[in-house]
Amino acid sequence: MTITDSDAAIPEPRRSLEVSQTGAASAIRAIYERRAIRTYDDRPISREDVELVLDAAIHAPSAVNCQPWAFVVIQEREALARYAKEGTQLLLDEPLAVEVVESGLPDMDRLRQMASGPDFELFHGAPALVVIYATSADGVPDCFLAAQNLMLASWTLGLGTCPIGLARPLFNRAEVKKELGVSPEWTCALPIAIGWPDAAAAPTSRRPAQVAWK
């Protein structure tokens, strides 16, 4: 798939940065053109491509370079289908898991209604899922930085991604951590669906930044 060109949406860089010569233009393009993809085709992702985006992820900044992250890559179709079903059921159960309650997502009733529909698939049919775990109690923010690196690097390869915050409760369950072979002390920061896009995603609007100058 070819990503839709949207040069008009990319701001012109300052001349002093010499962006076109340094390659920074590609970084700007990735930031402005990355989209959350919710339809994927069936092509698998090569191990080489997965390793490349994971390497990009671990080059994210972290506090005092503690690098408090670990990654689980799930590509087995049966496992993905089972986890999608179990994660959806957790979303529909009462009470909501604390990760969902504190996520800031609006209108949980609407989300639950959507999740109860026959066509809902928690991972959007992606052929792979990367689950990022924080290996220290205060490491979740650093994992979010790693996640952004991973998603931007995926875009440069033509891969689509979608963060699946609603799946955090599932991957924080003790029995799931045991099955995945991760430490019971680790916290699921963010699962990310990844695969080859089946269709281009339309851009979404952004509100102006709230900035205080002093």
N, C-alpha and C positions, 0 to 999 in steps of 0.2 A: 504494500500500500504506500502511496505517496502522500505525505502530509501536505495539506492545503497551504499554499503560499499566502502569507499575509504581511508582506513588507510594510504596507501602509500602517499597520498597527504597531510597528516597532519604532520607538523614538529615535531620532538621529543622535548619535553619541557626540560628545564634545570632541572637537578636532584634536585637542592635545592628547587624547587617549590613543589615537591612531588605531581605532578599534578594528577597522577592516584589515589591518596588517598584523595585528597581534592575535587574532582569533577570538577576541572577546565578543565580536558580533555574534558568534555561534552561541555563546552563553546567554546573551540578551535574547536571541531568538528562542532558545529553549524555554526561558522564563516566561516569555509572552505567548508562546504557542502551545505549551504543554496543556493538555486537557485531561480531565478524569474520563476514562474510557469505560463504557458499560456494555459493550458488545464486542466479542472476540471470536476469531475463527479458530479452527481446531488444530492449527499448526503448533507443534511443540516448540519450546524454546531450547536452543542448544545450551549445553553446560558452559561452553565458552562465553556465550552472551550473558548468562546468569552470573558467572564469575566476574565478568567485566563490570557489571553494574554494582555488584557487591563491593568490588574494589573501589569504585567511585564513592560508595556509601561510607566506607571507613576512612576516607580522606576528608570527611566533614570535621569541623572544629569541635573540640570538647574541652570541658573545664580542666585545666592543668594537664591536658593531654591524657586524661584517664581512659578514654575510649571505652565507655561503659555499655557496649552493645554486643549482641550475639544474634545470629540469623538462623532461621529454620526455613529451608526451601521445600515446599510440598508440591510435587508434580504427579503423584499417583492419582489417577482419575477417581478411583473408588474412595480414597481418603478425602479428596476434595469434596466429593458429593456428600459424604457422611458428615464432614465438618460443617458444610453449608447447611445441611438439615438440622444438625444439633445447634448451631449458632442461631438459626432462625427461631427454633423452639425456645431458646433462652430469651430472645427478644420478645416473644409472645407471652412468656410466663409472667406471673405476678409473684413478688414485686420485681421491678426492674433492677438489674445489676447496678452496683454503684458506679461502674465505669460508664454506663449509659446515662445514668442520672446526672453525673458530673460532666458529661461531654459538652453540654451547652446546646445540644440539638433542640430545635423548637418543635412543637407539635408532635409529641411522641405518639399520641393517639393516631395521627395520620400515618406515621411511620409503621405502626403496628398493623394498621389496616392494609397498607401496601404489602407488608411482609406476609400477611395471611392469604394473599392472592395466589392463584394457581401458577402464575408465570414468574413469581419472584424467585430469584436465585441470589443468595447472599454474596457470592463471589463473581456474579455476572457471567458465569460460564468461562472464566479465564482458565487457561491450561496450567497456570502455576500461581502459587501464593508464597510470598516472602513474609515471614512473621519476624518482626524485630523485637527482641527482648532487651530490657535494661538490666544490666548485671549488677547494678548498685542501686541503693534506695533513691538516690537523687539523680539518676542517670537518664530519666525519661526525656527531659528537654533535649539532651544531646542526641538521643535516638531520633527525635523529630528532625534534627538537622541532617542526620544520616539518611533519613527517609527522603528528604527533599533532594539530596544528592542522587539517590537511587532513581527517583522519578525523572529527574532532568537527564541523567545519563541514559535511561531507557528511551526517552524521547529521541535522543541523538541516533539511536540504533533503529528507530522506526517502531519501537515497542510502545504499547500503551500501558498505563497503570491506573489504578484507582485505590486510594486508601479506604480501608474497610473498618472504620472505628467501631461499628456495631458488633464486630467479631471479637473485640478485646475480652469480653467476659468469658467466652469459650476458651480462649488460649491462656487465660489465667486460672482455669480450673486445674486442680492438683492432678487429676487422672489424665488430663490431656498433656500437661507438662511431662508427666512420667512416660507417656506413650511417645512423645517427641524426643525424649532423652535430654531435657533441659533441667536446670536446677529448680527445685521448688521455691527457692528464694528470689528467682528472677521475676520481673514484672513485664507483662506484654505491653509494649509501648504502642505498636501499630502493625496490623497485618496489611499487606499491600498486594492486591491482585495485579498480575502482570501477564501480558500476552500480545499477540499480533492483533491490532484493531481490525474489526470487521467493517467498520464505517467510521468516517470522520466525525468528531464531536464539534458542535458549534461553540463558538466563544461565549463566555458569560460576561455580563457587565460587572464593573467594579465601582464601588462608591469612592469618591475622592478620599485621599488619605487625610486623617485628622492629625494635624501637625501643630505643635506649639513652638514658636521661635522665641529665642531670648538672646 
